[in-house]
Structure formats: C-alpha cells, structure tokens
C-alpha cells in the first residue's frame, strides 16, 4: 500500500516541478522583454524630442538646424550618447531632418 502511494506521488511532484521551471522561464523572458520595451520607448521619446527641437528652431529662425550639435548648444537639447545611437540627416534647411535613434545593446 505504501509503494502504491509512492507511485502516485512521484508523477505529481514531477508535474509541479516542471510547472515551477516553466513559470520561472516565463518570468525571465517577460523581464527581458520589458527591458527591450523600455529601451525602445526611450529611443522614441528621444527622437520626438529631437524632432520637436528642430521644429522649434525652424519656427524661431526660419531654417532647420544644420547639425544636432546646434540644437544642443542653442536649444538645450540633451542626448544620452552612452545609451543611444543618433543619426541626424539634413537634406536642405527648409526640409525637416530625418532622425533615427537606436538604443545601444
């Protein structure tokens, strides 16, 4: 009778252990995804800030800034270059610049 109980308990223990391992893996995956989501949101916020500063410069001076440094020096824009790559492409002073921001790995 005691061995019959043992035979019924082991599958239950193994199922519970497997469920715990799967839950832990799911939590770890969710945490990694959250960090990526936060980095992507921060990159988008920085891109919007750069674009808004460029539009403000256009409204005040009648031209889009020739370089990103111009916005930093004259409009108080701050860029975290340790965490982001920023590409600021200007075609002409009367056209808005193309801005791309990517979080560094």
C-alpha positions in Angstrom: 0.0 0.0 0.0 2.9 2.4 0.8 4.5 1.7 -2.6 1.3 2.5 -4.4 1.2 5.9 -2.7 4.8 6.5 -3.8 4.0 5.6 -7.4 1.1 8.2 -7.3 3.1 10.9 -5.6 6.2 11.0 -7.9 4.3 12.0 -11.1 2.6 14.8 -9.1 5.9 16.0 -7.8 7.4 15.9 -11.3 4.5 17.9 -12.7 4.7 20.5 -10.0 8.5 20.8 -10.5 8.0 21.2 -14.3 5.3 23.8 -13.8 7.7 25.8 -11.5 10.5 25.6 -14.0 8.2 26.8 -16.8 6.9 29.6 -14.7 10.4 30.8 -13.9 11.4 30.7 -17.6 8.3 32.7 -18.5 9.1 35.3 -15.8 12.7 35.6 -17.1 11.5 36.1 -20.7 8.9 38.7 -19.6 11.6 40.7 -17.7 13.9 40.7 -20.8 11.0 41.9 -23.0 10.2 44.7 -20.6 13.8 46.0 -20.7 13.7 46.0 -24.5 10.3 47.8 -24.5 11.6 50.4 -22.1 14.7 51.0 -24.3 12.5 51.3 -27.4 10.2 53.8 -25.7 13.2 55.8 -24.5 14.6 55.9 -28.1 11.2 57.0 -29.5 11.0 59.7 -26.8 14.5 61.0 -27.7 13.6 61.0 -31.4 10.4 63.0 -30.7 12.4 65.5 -28.6 15.0 66.0 -31.4 12.2 66.5 -33.9 10.4 69.0 -31.7 13.6 70.9 -31.1 14.2 71.1 -34.8 10.7 72.4 -35.5 11.1 74.9 -32.7 14.4 76.1 -34.4 12.5 76.3 -37.7 9.8 78.4 -36.1 12.2 80.8 -34.5 15.0 81.1 -37.1 13.2 80.1 -40.4 15.5 77.1 -41.0 16.1 73.7 -39.7 19.3 73.2 -37.8 22.3 72.1 -39.8 23.5 69.7 -37.1 22.4 68.0 -33.9 25.1 69.9 -32.0 23.4 73.2 -33.0 20.2 72.0 -31.1 22.3 71.0 -28.1 24.1 74.3 -27.9 21.2 76.7 -28.7 18.0 74.9 -27.7 19.1 72.9 -24.6 18.6 69.5 -26.1 20.4 66.8 -24.2 21.3 63.5 -25.7 22.4 60.4 -23.8 25.1 59.2 -26.3 26.2 56.4 -24.0 22.8 54.6 -24.4 21.7 55.7 -27.9 23.0 56.0 -31.5 21.5 59.1 -33.2 21.5 59.7 -36.9 20.5 63.3 -37.9 20.3 63.7 -41.7 19.7 67.1 -43.2 18.9 67.5 -46.9 18.1 71.2 -47.0 17.5 74.0 -44.5 13.8 74.2 -45.5 13.0 70.5 -45.1 12.7 68.7 -41.8 15.7 66.4 -40.9 15.4 62.7 -40.9 16.1 61.5 -37.3 16.8 57.9 -36.3 17.5 56.8 -32.7 18.6 53.3 -31.8 19.3 52.0 -28.3 22.8 50.6 -27.9 22.9 46.9 -27.0 
